[in-house]
């Protein structure tokens, strides 16, 4: 029993240490914002207008390096997600929304 609890505890610790980039693979089109936040955690920033919202995440990669990720929602559902650059962030209108 103690061995099972120890393994369960280790699994929880290892799972919680997954990076935003690794957890992004659990996101899929059609998910809601609360579902995404449950997986990725609290976003660094949010923005949007007219039924389109984008949430942004920054992952500290160490050594003064960061990775940037976004999730874009249209009418409350994931429309697109992935990596972005600091110089070219995803917005409510760029790139064009997938139909």
C-alpha positions in Angstrom: 0.0 0.0 0.0 2.8 2.4 0.9 4.5 1.7 -2.4 1.3 2.5 -4.3 0.9 5.8 -2.5 4.6 6.7 -3.2 4.1 5.9 -6.9 0.9 7.9 -7.0 2.7 10.9 -5.3 5.6 10.7 -7.8 3.2 10.6 -10.7 1.4 13.7 -9.5 4.7 15.5 -9.1 6.0 14.6 -12.5 2.7 15.5 -14.2 2.6 18.9 -12.5 6.1 19.6 -13.7 5.2 19.3 -17.4 5.8 22.5 -19.4 3.1 24.5 -21.1 4.5 23.4 -24.4 4.2 19.7 -23.4 0.7 20.2 -21.9 -0.4 22.0 -25.1 -0.7 18.6 -26.8 -3.8 18.0 -24.6 -5.7 20.9 -26.1 -8.0 20.3 -29.0 -10.4 22.5 -31.1 -13.8 22.9 -29.6 -12.6 22.9 -25.9 -13.8 25.7 -23.6 -11.7 28.3 -21.8 -12.2 26.6 -18.4 -11.1 23.3 -19.8 -7.9 24.9 -21.3 -7.1 26.7 -18.1 -7.5 23.5 -16.1 -4.8 21.9 -18.4 -2.4 24.8 -19.0 -3.0 26.9 -15.8 -3.5 30.7 -15.5 -2.6 32.6 -18.7 0.0 35.3 -18.7 -2.3 37.7 -20.6 -5.6 37.7 -22.4 -7.3 39.9 -25.0 -9.8 40.0 -27.8 -13.0 41.6 -29.2 -16.3 40.6 -30.8 -16.5 36.9 -29.7 -12.8 36.3 -30.3 -10.4 35.9 -27.3 -6.7 35.0 -27.2 -4.9 33.8 -24.1 -1.1 33.9 -24.0 1.4 31.8 -22.0 5.1 32.4 -21.4 7.3 29.4 -20.5 10.6 30.1 -18.8 13.1 27.9 -20.6 16.0 29.1 -18.4 19.1 31.1 -19.3 17.0 34.2 -20.2 15.1 32.3 -22.8 11.3 32.0 -23.1 8.9 30.2 -25.2 5.5 31.8 -26.1 2.2 30.0 -26.7 -1.4 31.0 -27.5 -4.9 29.6 -27.5 -7.5 31.5 -29.5 -11.2 31.1 -28.8 -14.0 31.9 -31.2 -17.5 32.1 -29.6 -16.0 30.5 -26.5 -14.4 27.4 -28.2 -10.8 26.7 -29.1 -10.3 27.7 -32.7 -6.5 27.4 -32.9 -3.5 27.1 -30.6 0.3 26.6 -30.7 3.5 28.5 -30.4 4.0 32.2 -31.3 6.9 34.6 -31.2 7.3 37.7 -29.1 7.7 39.8 -32.2 4.7 38.3 -34.0 2.0 37.4 -31.4 -1.3 35.9 -32.4 -4.2 38.3 -32.0 -8.0 38.3 -32.3 -7.6 39.0 -36.1 -4.1 37.8 -37.0 -3.7 35.3 -38.5 -7.1 35.2 -40.1 -9.6 33.0 -38.3 -10.1 29.5 -39.7 -13.6 29.0 -41.1 
